[in-house]
Amino acid sequence: MQRYQCNKKITQTNFKDYLVIDMQNNGGGSENTPWIAALTHAGFYDNLITYKNILELQDPNTRASAFYSSVQAEKWYQTIIKAQLNTSEYLPIRADFCRGSALCENKQIPSSINPIAYKKMLVVINEHCVSSCDDFVWRMRSYAGATTLGQYPATDGTYARVNATVYITSSGEIKSAVYGEGRSLQFEDATPLMTFRMPLSKTVTPKGKIREGDKTVLDIALPIDKTNFTEINLSNLAHTLQRL
């Protein structure tokens, strides 16, 4: 089980009362586990996800893309295949980043050995808080007691996706191919017509309830109207700081 060392210039700062984190316009894109570890004091958990059980997951390259090239996730997949637990529409629920268990079980992850000190956390968000920013918001509220202010974030828990390309062959046939996000196909005697992405996973509760669209993530809705619309980010931050 991994423990995270954090930048001492940050973690040795004593914020005394309030720590304000501005997550507006944060498009995500990378794992945030080290920050979760630095900002919690009593451990935390991965978010839970489940994957659509599609035929293309039998391809190791597609799995590597869908599983963020995680060795632990690949071991989890081989385990459920061996146990024949891949017969339903969705694969069994597992921990997203697999940081608490080598087999992606939902086990507690220890906080950093030198976490950031504060008494109360406020997280400023808006509709452009997406993907791992959503993950950050969910987990800060659950494991750091954070209060969120602003506008509703995307609550987009579809972290894994696949690409699909529709193409036409030299004989005029219309066909399609599904493959891992971030990968490309080489077409011989065929012309691609369009490429798009499709969701492959969803973030869920331990009982399997989908978390996308969860409106409980916003604790305090801040005002937005024609007087502050063009500078809503600064307005949200100003309203938050006025509450300190």
HELIX and SHEET records of a PDB file:
HELIX    1   1 LYS A    8  THR A   11  1                                   4    
HELIX    2   2 THR A   33  LEU A   39  1                                   7    
HELIX    3   3 LEU A   55  GLN A   58  5                                   4    
HELIX    4   4 PRO A   60  ALA A   66  1                                   7    
HELIX    5   5 VAL A   71  LYS A   82  1                                  12    
HELIX    6   6 SER A  132  TYR A  143  1                                  12    
HELIX    7   7 LYS A  215  VAL A  217  5                                   3    
HELIX    8   8 PHE A  229  GLU A  231  5                                   3    
HELIX    9   9 ILE A  232  GLN A  242  1                                  11    
SHEET    1   A 4 TYR A  18  ASP A  22  0                                        
SHEET    2   A 4 LYS A 120  ILE A 125  1                                        
SHEET    3   A 4 THR A 147  GLY A 150  1                                        
SHEET    4   A 4 ILE A 220  ALA A 221  1                                        
SHEET    1   B 3 ARG A  94  ALA A  95  0                                        
SHEET    2   B 3 LEU A  48  TYR A  51 -1                                        
SHEET    3   B 3 SER A 201  VAL A 204 -1                                        
SHEET    1   C 3 ILE A 174  GLY A 180  0                                        
SHEET    2   C 3 ARG A 161  THR A 169 -1                                        
SHEET    3   C 3 ALA A 190  PRO A 199 -1                                        
END                                                                             
